[in-house]
Amino acid sequence: EEEVVIGSVILSSMVNTDPYLFPPESIVIRGGKEKSDMNILARLTPEKLEERTDRYFEFYECRFDPQPIRFIEIEVLPLQRIPMWHPGKGEKGWFFIDEVVLGAG
């Protein structure tokens, strides 16, 4: 119930194209002092992959002006169409988050 000052949100995720784990289309961070009055704090559009890759971990950092908030919402839009170079072309990609880190700025 107390306000916390944050200035960044980091999402940790694995990318591994063979089992359809891709960077997302977009990430939107919303926050505010009231659940009914949250504003967009940050948007991130990660680069799209151009070829198959081995497994690696990626950290998506969304920075914004530090501010006090009580509520936060993280919206991630997975890849909507896997590229033509992949055997799963046209299908949706998957995005798994293994850690969320809230930073002071």
N, CA, C and O atoms as a printed pandas DataFrame, in Angstrom:
     atom_number atom_name residue_name chain_id  residue_number  x_coord  y_coord  z_coord
0              1         N          GLU        A               1    0.802   -1.197    0.000
1              2        CA          GLU        A               1    0.000    0.000    0.000
2              3         C          GLU        A               1    0.846    1.264    0.000
3              4         O          GLU        A               1    0.323    2.355   -0.224
4              5         N          GLU        A               2    2.136    1.136    0.246
5              6        CA          GLU        A               2    3.008    2.302    0.234
6              7         C          GLU        A               2    3.528    2.563   -1.169
7              8         O          GLU        A               2    3.649    1.649   -1.984
8              9         N          GLU        A               3    3.831    3.822   -1.434
9             10        CA          GLU        A               3    4.425    4.179   -2.721
10            11         C          GLU        A               3    5.889    3.780   -2.728
11            12         O          GLU        A               3    6.563    3.799   -1.697
12            13         N          VAL        A               4    6.370    3.415   -3.916
13            14        CA          VAL        A               4    7.762    3.057   -4.115
14            15         C          VAL        A               4    8.252    3.848   -5.313
15            16         O          VAL        A               4    7.558    3.923   -6.327
16            17         N          VAL        A               5    9.426    4.435   -5.216
17            18        CA          VAL        A               5    9.980    5.190   -6.331
18            19         C          VAL        A               5   10.751    4.225   -7.227
19            20         O          VAL        A               5   11.691    3.569   -6.779
20            21         N          ILE        A               6   10.349    4.143   -8.498
21            22        CA          ILE        A               6   11.079    3.322   -9.456
22            23         C          ILE        A               6   11.325    4.136  -10.730
23            24         O          ILE        A               6   10.596    5.080  -11.032
24            25         N          GLY        A               7   12.353    3.754  -11.458
25            26        CA          GLY        A               7   12.700    4.439  -12.702
26            27         C          GLY        A               7   13.060    3.475  -13.812
27            28         O          GLY        A               7   13.469    3.893  -14.896
28            29         N          SER        A               8   12.908    2.170  -13.544
29            30        CA          SER        A               8   13.160    1.194  -14.602
30            31         C          SER        A               8   12.520   -0.140  -14.258
31            32         O          SER        A               8   12.295   -0.468  -13.093
32            33         N          VAL        A               9   12.234   -0.893  -15.305
33            34        CA          VAL        A               9   11.753   -2.263  -15.174
34            35         C          VAL        A               9   12.587   -3.093  -16.139
35            36         O          VAL        A               9   12.705   -2.752  -17.316
36            37         N          ILE        A              10   13.161   -4.175  -15.646
37            38        CA          ILE        A              10   13.949   -5.069  -16.479
38            39         C          ILE        A              10   13.261   -6.433  -16.497
39            40         O          ILE        A              10   12.942   -6.990  -15.447
40            41         N          LEU        A              11   13.038   -6.962  -17.693
41            42        CA          LEU        A              11   12.475   -8.295  -17.862
42            43         C          LEU        A              11   13.577   -9.212  -18.373
43            44         O          LEU        A              11   14.259   -8.883  -19.343
44            45         N          SER        A              12   13.751  -10.341  -17.737
45            46        CA          SER        A              12   14.733  -11.331  -18.161
46            47         C          SER        A              12   13.996  -12.446  -18.890
47            48         O          SER        A              12   12.972  -12.943  -18.420
48            49         N          SER        A              13   14.537  -12.834  -20.055
49            50        CA          SER        A              13   13.878  -13.851  -20.857
50            51         C          SER        A              13   14.910  -14.634  -21.656
51            52         O          SER        A              13   15.989  -14.124  -21.956
52            53         N          MET        A              14   14.579  -15.868  -21.996
53            54        CA          MET        A              14   15.445  -16.663  -22.855
54            55         C          MET        A              14   14.962  -16.533  -24.301
55            56         O          MET        A              14   13.760  -16.532  -24.566
56            57         N          VAL        A              15   15.908  -16.423  -25.229
57            58        CA          VAL        A              15   15.614  -16.446  -26.658
58            59         C          VAL        A              15   16.232  -17.727  -27.197
59            60         O          VAL        A              15   17.406  -18.012  -26.964
60            61         N          ASN        A              16   15.430  -18.488  -27.916
61            62        CA          ASN        A              16   15.894  -19.750  -28.520
62            63         C          ASN        A              16   14.948  -20.050  -29.671
63            64         O          ASN        A              16   13.842  -20.546  -29.452
64            65         N          THR        A              17   15.367  -19.758  -30.883
65            66        CA          THR        A              17   14.449  -19.795  -32.026
66            67         C          THR        A              17   13.925  -21.185  -32.350
67            68         O          THR        A              17   12.813  -21.307  -32.863
68            69         N          ASP        A              18   14.688  -22.238  -32.069
69            70        CA          ASP        A              18   14.189  -23.566  -32.453
70            71         C          ASP        A              18   12.911  -23.962  -31.722
71            72         O          ASP        A              18   12.014  -24.520  -32.353
72            73         N          PRO        A              19   12.784  -23.700  -30.420
73            74        CA          PRO        A              19   11.481  -23.973  -29.806
74            75         C          PRO        A              19   10.544  -22.748  -29.779
75            76         O          PRO        A              19    9.674  -22.655  -28.913
76            77         N          TYR        A              20   10.725  -21.802  -30.735
77            78        CA          TYR        A              20    9.801  -20.667  -30.930
78            79         C          TYR        A              20    9.883  -19.580  -29.861
79            80         O          TYR        A              20    8.938  -18.806  -29.707
80            81         N          LEU        A              21   10.989  -19.502  -29.119
81            82        CA          LEU        A              21   11.154  -18.450  -28.104
82            83         C          LEU        A              21   11.835  -17.251  -28.756
83            84         O          LEU        A              21   13.035  -17.285  -29.026
84            85         N          PHE        A              22   11.068  -16.194  -29.008
85            86        CA          PHE        A              22   11.526  -15.013  -29.732
86            87         C          PHE        A              22   11.433  -13.760  -28.865
87            88         O          PHE        A              22   10.671  -13.728  -27.898
88            89         N          PRO        A              23   12.211  -12.723  -29.211
89            90        CA          PRO        A              23   11.974  -11.425  -28.571
90            91         C          PRO        A              23   10.537  -10.978  -28.865
91            92         O          PRO        A              23    9.979  -11.335  -29.903
92            93         N          PRO        A              24    9.946  -10.210  -27.968
93            94        CA          PRO        A              24    8.552   -9.799  -28.173
94            95         C          PRO        A              24    8.421   -8.695  -29.218
95            96         O          PRO        A              24    9.402   -8.054  -29.595
96            97         N          GLU        A              25    7.193   -8.491  -29.674
97            98        CA          GLU        A              25    6.890   -7.362  -30.568
98            99         C          GLU        A              25    7.063   -6.053  -29.797
99           100         O          GLU        A              25    7.655   -5.097  -30.298
100          101         N          SER        A              26    6.534   -6.026  -28.564
101          102        CA          SER        A              26    6.599   -4.796  -27.780
102          103         C          SER        A              26    6.412   -5.082  -26.299
103          104         O          SER        A              26    5.876   -6.114  -25.895
104          105         N          ILE        A              27    6.880   -4.120  -25.505
105          106        CA          ILE        A              27    6.692   -4.151  -24.053
106          107         C          ILE        A              27    6.184   -2.770  -23.648
107          108         O          ILE        A              27    6.748   -1.753  -24.052
108          109         N          VAL        A              28    5.123   -2.738  -22.854
109          110        CA          VAL        A              28    4.573   -1.476  -22.352
110          111         C          VAL        A              28    4.504   -1.573  -20.827
111          112         O          VAL        A              28    3.972   -2.536  -20.276
112          113         N          ILE        A              29    5.050   -0.562  -20.163
113          114        CA          ILE        A              29    5.013   -0.493  -18.699
114          115         C          ILE        A              29    4.071    0.633  -18.311
115          116         O          ILE        A              29    4.228    1.766  -18.767
116          117         N          ARG        A              30    3.089    0.322  -17.468
117          118        CA          ARG        A              30    2.167    1.327  -16.942
118          119         C          ARG        A              30    2.302    1.359  -15.425
119          120         O          ARG        A              30    2.605    0.346  -14.794
120          121         N          GLY        A              31    2.075    2.527  -14.854
121          122        CA          GLY        A              31    2.134    2.623  -13.404
122          123         C          GLY        A              31    1.424    3.865  -12.916
123          124         O          GLY        A              31    1.126    4.780  -13.683
124          125         N          GLY        A              32    1.161    3.877  -11.623
125          126        CA          GLY        A              32    0.508    5.034  -11.029
126          127         C          GLY        A              32    0.247    4.823   -9.556
127          128         O          GLY        A              32    0.543    3.772   -8.987
128          129         N          LYS        A              33   -0.312    5.845   -8.964
129          130        CA          LYS        A              33   -0.627    5.781   -7.538
130          131         C          LYS        A              33   -1.965    5.110   -7.288
131          132         O          LYS        A              33   -2.218    4.607   -6.193
132          133         N          GLU        A              34   -2.830    5.102   -8.307
133          134        CA          GLU        A              34   -4.137    4.449   -8.205
134          135         C          GLU        A              34   -4.288    3.461   -9.359
135          136         O          GLU        A              34   -3.872    3.747  -10.481
136          137         N          LYS        A              35   -4.870    2.325   -9.090
137          138        CA          LYS        A              35   -5.045    1.299  -10.115
138          139         C          LYS        A              35   -5.904    1.800  -11.274
139          140         O          LYS        A              35   -5.729    1.375  -12.416
140          141         N          SER        A              36   -6.817    2.690  -10.976
141          142        CA          SER        A              36   -7.723    3.215  -12.000
142          143         C          SER        A              36   -7.125    4.393  -12.775
143          144         O          SER        A              36   -7.752    4.902  -13.705
144          145         N          ASP        A              37   -5.928    4.827  -12.401
145          146        CA          ASP        A              37   -5.321    6.003  -13.039
146          147         C          ASP        A              37   -3.833    5.760  -13.304
147          148         O          ASP        A              37   -2.972    6.465  -12.777
148          149         N          MET        A              38   -3.547    4.741  -14.136
149          150        CA          MET        A              38   -2.157    4.440  -14.464
150          151         C          MET        A              38   -1.809    5.041  -15.819
151          152         O          MET        A              38   -2.637    5.079  -16.729
152          153         N          ASN        A              39   -0.572    5.507  -15.935
153          154        CA          ASN        A              39   -0.079    6.092  -17.176
154          155         C          ASN        A              39    1.002    5.203  -17.772
155          156         O          ASN        A              39    1.620    4.402  -17.071
156          157         N          ILE        A              40    1.224    5.353  -19.067
157          158        CA          ILE        A              40    2.320    4.639  -19.708
158          159         C          ILE        A              40    3.625    5.275  -19.246
159          160         O          ILE        A              40    3.836    6.475  -19.422
160          161         N          LEU        A              41    4.491    4.470  -18.659
161          162        CA          LEU        A              41    5.786    4.939  -18.180
162          163         C          LEU        A              41    6.877    4.697  -19.220
163          164         O          LEU        A              41    7.799    5.501  -19.353
164          165         N          ALA        A              42    6.773    3.585  -19.960
165          166        CA          ALA        A              42    7.792    3.251  -20.947
166          167         C          ALA        A              42    7.226    2.299  -21.985
167          168         O          ALA        A              42    6.317    1.514  -21.715
168          169         N          ARG        A              43    7.800    2.396  -23.194
169          170        CA          ARG        A              43    7.502    1.456  -24.284
170          171         C          ARG        A              43    8.834    0.993  -24.852
171          172         O          ARG        A              43    9.786    1.768  -24.955
172          173         N          LEU        A              44    8.886   -0.274  -25.217
173          174        CA          LEU        A              44   10.101   -0.807  -25.816
174          175         C          LEU        A              44    9.696   -1.704  -26.981
175          176         O          LEU        A              44    8.798   -2.536  -26.857
176          177         N          THR        A              45   10.373   -1.523  -28.115
177          178        CA          THR        A              45   10.160   -2.369  -29.282
178          179         C          THR        A              45   11.505   -3.029  -29.606
179          180         O          THR        A              45   12.342   -2.426  -30.279
180          181         N          PRO        A              46   11.716   -4.253  -29.137
181          182        CA          PRO        A              46   12.994   -4.924  -29.380
182          183         C          PRO        A              46   13.220   -5.196  -30.869
183          184         O          PRO        A              46   12.274   -5.303  -31.649
184          185         N          GLU        A              47   14.502   -5.305  -31.243
185          186        CA          GLU        A              47   14.842   -5.618  -32.630
186          187         C          GLU        A              47   14.381   -7.023  -32.970
187          188         O          GLU        A              47   14.408   -7.925  -32.132
188          189         N          LYS        A              48   13.955   -7.193  -34.219
189          190        CA          LYS        A              48   13.534   -8.510  -34.698
190          191         C          LYS        A              48   14.766   -9.317  -35.103
191          192         O          LYS        A              48   15.760   -8.759  -35.569
192          193         N          LEU        A              49   14.688  -10.618  -34.923
193          194        CA          LEU        A              49   15.786  -11.494  -35.322
194          195         C          LEU        A              49   15.774  -11.685  -36.835
195          196         O          LEU        A              49   14.713  -11.746  -37.457
196          197         N          GLU        A              50   16.957  -11.779  -37.412
197          198        CA          GLU        A              50   17.104  -11.963  -38.862
198          199         C          GLU        A              50   17.477  -13.388  -39.233
199          200         O          GLU        A              50   17.452  -13.755  -40.408
200          201         N          GLU        A              51   17.827  -14.203  -38.220
201          202        CA          GLU        A              51   18.206  -15.592  -38.493
202          203         C          GLU        A              51   18.051  -16.412  -37.219
203          204         O          GLU        A              51   17.867  -15.867  -36.131
204          205         N          ARG        A              52   18.128  -17.736  -37.374
205          206        CA          ARG        A              52   18.034  -18.640  -36.226
206          207         C          ARG        A              52   19.219  -18.395  -35.298
207          208         O          ARG        A              52   20.312  -18.046  -35.744
208          209         N          THR        A              53   18.989  -18.580  -34.019
209          210        CA          THR        A              53   20.047  -18.378  -33.036
210          211         C          THR        A              53   20.083  -19.518  -32.039
211          212         O          THR        A              53   19.095  -20.224  -31.834
212          213         N          ASP        A              54   21.242  -19.679  -31.427
213          214        CA          ASP        A              54   21.347  -20.588  -30.297
214          215         C          ASP        A              54   20.705  -19.908  -29.093
215          216         O          ASP        A              54   20.401  -18.716  -29.124
216          217         N          ARG        A              55   20.512  -20.660  -28.069
217          218        CA          ARG        A              55   19.876  -20.157  -26.855
218          219         C          ARG        A              55   20.743  -19.084  -26.196
219          220         O          ARG        A              55   21.958  -19.239  -26.075
220          221         N          TYR        A              56   20.100  -17.995  -25.773
221          222        CA          TYR        A              56   20.770  -16.965  -24.981
222          223         C          TYR        A              56   19.728  -16.247  -24.138
223          224         O          TYR        A              56   18.531  -16.298  -24.422
224          225         N          PHE        A              57   20.209  -15.573  -23.093
225          226        CA          PHE        A              57   19.320  -14.807  -22.229
226          227         C          PHE        A              57   19.380  -13.344  -22.625
227          228         O          PHE        A              57   20.450  -12.816  -22.929
228          229         N          GLU        A              58   18.226  -12.694  -22.620
229          230        CA          GLU        A              58   18.127  -11.282  -22.986
230          231         C          GLU        A              58   17.480  -10.531  -21.831
231          232         O          GLU        A              58   16.581  -11.038  -21.161
232          233         N          PHE        A              59   17.960   -9.309  -21.616
233          234        CA          PHE        A              59   17.411   -8.448  -20.577
234          235         C          PHE        A              59   16.826   -7.223  -21.264
235          236         O          PHE        A              59   17.551   -6.454  -21.897
236          237         N          TYR        A              60   15.523   -7.042  -21.140
237          238        CA          TYR        A              60   14.817   -5.925  -21.768
238          239         C          TYR        A              60   14.625   -4.845  -20.703
239          240         O          TYR        A              60   13.836   -5.004  -19.772
240          241         N          GLU        A              61   15.363   -3.744  -20.861
241          242        CA          GLU        A              61   15.316   -2.676  -19.865
242          243         C          GLU        A              61   14.440   -1.537  -20.353
243          244         O          GLU        A              61   14.670   -0.968  -21.421
244          245         N          CYS        A              62   13.439   -1.216  -19.560
245          246        CA          CYS        A              62   12.514   -0.113  -19.852
246          247         C          CYS        A              62   12.787    0.986  -18.823
247          248         O          CYS        A              62   12.462    0.834  -17.646
248          249         N          ARG        A              63   13.383    2.091  -19.270
249          250        CA          ARG        A              63   13.733    3.211  -18.373
250          251         C          ARG        A              63   12.723    4.344  -18.513
251          252         O          ARG        A              63   12.142    4.559  -19.576
252          253         N          PHE        A              64   12.530    5.062  -17.406
253          254        CA          PHE        A              64   11.639    6.223  -17.393
254          255         C          PHE        A              64   12.057    7.110  -16.232
255          256         O          PHE        A              64   12.864    6.705  -15.395
256          257         N          ASP        A              65   11.508    8.319  -16.179
257          258        CA          ASP        A              65   11.829    9.232  -15.082
258          259         C          ASP        A              65   11.384    8.598  -13.766
259          260         O          ASP        A              65   10.232    8.183  -13.644
260          261         N          PRO        A              66   12.280    8.517  -12.778
261          262        CA          PRO        A              66   11.903    7.935  -11.488
262          263         C          PRO        A              66   10.692    8.660  -10.898
263          264         O          PRO        A              66   10.608    9.888  -10.921
264          265         N          GLN        A              67    9.769    7.874  -10.376
265          266        CA          GLN        A              67    8.555    8.445   -9.793
266          267         C          GLN        A              67    7.936    7.483   -8.794
267          268         O          GLN        A              67    8.146    6.273   -8.872
268          269         N          PRO        A              68    7.167    8.028   -7.852
269          270        CA          PRO        A              68    6.509    7.167   -6.870
270          271         C          PRO        A              68    5.260    6.517   -7.480
271          272         O          PRO        A              68    4.430    7.191   -8.091
272          273         N          ILE        A              69    5.146    5.203   -7.302
273          274        CA          ILE        A              69    3.963    4.492   -7.773
274          275         C          ILE        A              69    3.531    3.472   -6.725
275          276         O          ILE        A              69    4.308    3.072   -5.857
276          277         N          ARG        A              70    2.286    3.070   -6.832
277          278        CA          ARG        A              70    1.749    2.003   -5.974
278          279         C          ARG        A              70    1.357    0.785   -6.800
279          280         O          ARG        A              70    1.328   -0.337   -6.295
280          281         N          PHE        A              71    1.055    1.019   -8.078
281          282        CA          PHE        A              71    0.603   -0.060   -8.951
282          283         C          PHE        A              71    1.437   -0.066  -10.221
283          284         O          PHE        A              71    1.821    0.986  -10.733
284          285         N          ILE        A              72    1.712   -1.261  -10.720
285          286        CA          ILE        A              72    2.456   -1.384  -11.967
286          287         C          ILE        A              72    1.823   -2.487  -12.809
287          288         O          ILE        A              72    1.331   -3.487  -12.284
288          289         N          GLU        A              73    1.846   -2.286  -14.111
289          290        CA          GLU        A              73    1.305   -3.266  -15.052
290          291         C          GLU        A              73    2.334   -3.437  -16.165
291          292         O          GLU        A              73    2.835   -2.455  -16.712
292          293         N          ILE        A              74    2.640   -4.674  -16.492
293          294        CA          ILE        A              74    3.591   -4.977  -17.552
294          295         C          ILE        A              74    2.836   -5.726  -18.643
295          296         O          ILE        A              74    2.266   -6.790  -18.405
296          297         N          GLU        A              75    2.843   -5.154  -19.837
297          298        CA          GLU        A              75    2.148   -5.767  -20.976
298          299         C          GLU        A              75    3.189   -6.149  -22.022
299          300         O          GLU        A              75    3.934   -5.299  -22.510
300          301         N          VAL        A              76    3.233   -7.426  -22.357
301          302        CA          VAL        A              76    4.169   -7.913  -23.364
302          303         C          VAL        A              76    3.367   -8.530  -24.505
303          304         O          VAL        A              76    2.534   -9.410  -24.291
304          305         N          LEU        A              77    3.632   -8.053  -25.720
305          306        CA          LEU        A              77    2.995   -8.613  -26.907
306          307         C          LEU        A              77    3.998   -9.558  -27.560
307          308         O          LEU        A              77    5.000   -9.098  -28.107
308          309         N          PRO        A              78    3.751  -10.885  -27.517
309          310        CA          PRO        A              78    4.676  -11.824  -28.150
310          311         C          PRO        A              78    4.741  -11.592  -29.663
311          312         O          PRO        A              78    3.874  -10.934  -30.238
312          313         N          LEU        A              79    5.772  -12.137  -30.292
313          314        CA          LEU        A              79    5.913  -12.041  -31.738
314          315         C          LEU        A              79    4.665  -12.626  -32.397
315          316         O          LEU        A              79    4.303  -13.772  -32.134
316          317         N          GLN        A              80    4.012  -11.844  -33.249
317          318        CA          GLN        A              80    2.742  -12.255  -33.842
318          319         C          GLN        A              80    2.891  -13.146  -35.073
319          320         O          GLN        A              80    2.000  -13.940  -35.374
320          321         N          ARG        A              81    4.004  -13.020  -35.781
321          322        CA          ARG        A              81    4.239  -13.857  -36.962
322          323         C          ARG        A              81    5.722  -14.217  -37.032
323          324         O          ARG        A              81    6.575  -13.356  -37.248
324          325         N          ILE        A              82    6.007  -15.488  -36.849
325          326        CA          ILE        A              82    7.387  -15.945  -36.952
326          327         C          ILE        A              82    7.854  -15.709  -38.390
327          328         O          ILE        A              82    7.104  -15.960  -39.333
328          329         N          PRO        A              83    9.106  -15.221  -38.565
329          330        CA          PRO        A              83    9.613  -14.868  -39.897
330          331         C          PRO        A              83    9.655  -16.046  -40.876
331          332         O          PRO        A              83    9.613  -17.210  -40.479
332          333         N          MET        A              84    9.739  -15.710  -42.155
333          334        CA          MET        A              84    9.720  -16.702  -43.239
334          335         C          MET        A              84   10.924  -17.647  -43.186
335          336         O          MET        A              84   10.832  -18.757  -43.712
336          337         N          TRP        A              85   12.037  -17.261  -42.582
337          338        CA          TRP        A              85   13.224  -18.109  -42.541
338          339         C          TRP        A              85   13.114  -19.241  -41.520
339          340         O          TRP        A              85   13.982  -20.113  -41.471
340          341         N          HIS        A              86   12.070  -19.237  -40.715
341          342        CA          HIS        A              86   11.904  -20.227  -39.649
342          343         C          HIS        A              86   10.917  -21.311  -40.092
343          344         O          HIS        A              86    9.964  -21.009  -40.810
344          345         N          PRO        A              87   11.129  -22.580  -39.674
345          346        CA          PRO        A              87   10.167  -23.637  -40.033
346          347         C          PRO        A              87    8.738  -23.358  -39.549
347          348         O          PRO        A              87    7.784  -23.862  -40.139
348          349         N          GLY        A              88    8.578  -22.563  -38.485
349          350        CA          GLY        A              88    7.248  -22.228  -37.962
350          351         C          GLY        A              88    6.698  -20.936  -38.533
351          352         O          GLY        A              88    5.841  -20.303  -37.916
352          353         N          LYS        A              89    7.184  -20.530  -39.716
353          354        CA          LYS        A              89    6.810  -19.241  -40.314
354          355         C          LYS        A              89    5.312  -18.991  -40.261
355          356         O          LYS        A              89    4.499  -19.870  -40.550
356          357         N          GLY        A              90    4.973  -17.766  -39.882
357          358        CA          GLY        A              90    3.576  -17.355  -39.821
358          359         C          GLY        A              90    2.893  -17.631  -38.487
359          360         O          GLY        A              90    1.874  -17.012  -38.179
360          361         N          GLU        A              91    3.431  -18.542  -37.696
361          362        CA          GLU        A              91    2.833  -18.845  -36.396
362          363         C          GLU        A              91    3.263  -17.782  -35.375
363          364         O          GLU        A              91    4.162  -16.985  -35.639
364          365         N          LYS        A              92    2.619  -17.784  -34.227
365          366        CA          LYS        A              92    2.998  -16.860  -33.152
366          367         C          LYS        A              92    4.210  -17.402  -32.408
367          368         O          LYS        A              92    4.368  -18.610  -32.235
368          369         N          GLY        A              93    5.072  -16.467  -31.967
369          370        CA          GLY        A              93    6.199  -16.846  -31.140
370          371         C          GLY        A              93    5.807  -16.896  -29.672
371          372         O          GLY        A              93    4.734  -16.434  -29.286
372          373         N          TRP        A              94    6.675  -17.451  -28.876
373          374        CA          TRP        A              94    6.466  -17.516  -27.436
374          375         C          TRP        A              94    7.419  -16.554  -26.756
375          376         O          TRP        A              94    8.510  -16.280  -27.255
376          377         N          PHE        A              95    6.986  -16.039  -25.596
377          378        CA          PHE        A              95    7.832  -15.174  -24.777
378          379         C          PHE        A              95    7.630  -15.565  -23.327
379          380         O          PHE        A              95    6.524  -15.450  -22.800
380          381         N          PHE        A              96    8.686  -16.027  -22.678
381          382        CA          PHE        A              96    8.634  -16.420  -21.271
382          383         C          PHE        A              96    9.488  -15.452  -20.460
383          384         O          PHE        A              96   10.601  -15.111  -20.860
384          385         N          ILE        A              97    8.970  -15.016  -19.331
385          386        CA          ILE        A              97    9.699  -14.132  -18.423
386          387         C          ILE        A              97   10.138  -14.971  -17.223
387          388         O          ILE        A              97    9.326  -15.670  -16.617
388          389         N          ASP        A              98   11.427  -14.897  -16.884
389          390        CA          ASP        A              98   11.862  -15.644  -15.709
390          391         C          ASP        A              98   12.177  -14.736  -14.529
391          392         O          ASP        A              98   12.331  -15.210  -13.404
392          393         N          GLU        A              99   12.275  -13.414  -14.784
393          394        CA          GLU        A              99   12.548  -12.491  -13.681
394          395         C          GLU        A              99   12.119  -11.073  -14.067
395          396         O          GLU        A              99   12.267  -10.651  -15.213
396          397         N          VAL        A             100   11.587  -10.357  -13.085
397          398        CA          VAL        A             100   11.235   -8.944  -13.253
398          399         C          VAL        A             100   11.963   -8.177  -12.154
399          400         O          VAL        A             100   11.834   -8.486  -10.969
400          401         N          VAL        A             101   12.739   -7.162  -12.575
401          402        CA          VAL        A             101   13.497   -6.368  -11.618
402          403         C          VAL        A             101   13.017   -4.910  -11.701
403          404         O          VAL        A             101   13.010   -4.311  -12.776
404          405         N          LEU        A             102   12.623   -4.359  -10.567
405          406        CA          LEU        A             102   12.211   -2.957  -10.494
406          407         C          LEU        A             102   13.392   -2.166   -9.951
407          408         O          LEU        A             102   13.916   -2.471   -8.879
408          409         N          GLY        A             103   13.811   -1.132  -10.708
409          410        CA          GLY        A             103   14.968   -0.337  -10.311
410          411         C          GLY        A             103   14.595    1.065   -9.897
411          412         O          GLY        A             103   13.574    1.601  -10.328
412          413         N          ALA        A             104   15.422    1.658   -9.062
413          414        CA          ALA        A             104   15.155    3.014   -8.576
414          415         C          ALA        A             104   15.471    4.080   -9.632
415          416         O          ALA        A             104   15.089    5.238   -9.461
416          417         N          GLY        A             105   16.140    3.726  -10.687
417          418        CA          GLY        A             105   16.396    4.741  -11.709
418          419         C          GLY        A             105   17.634    4.556  -12.462
419          420         O          GLY        A             105   17.943    5.355  -13.346
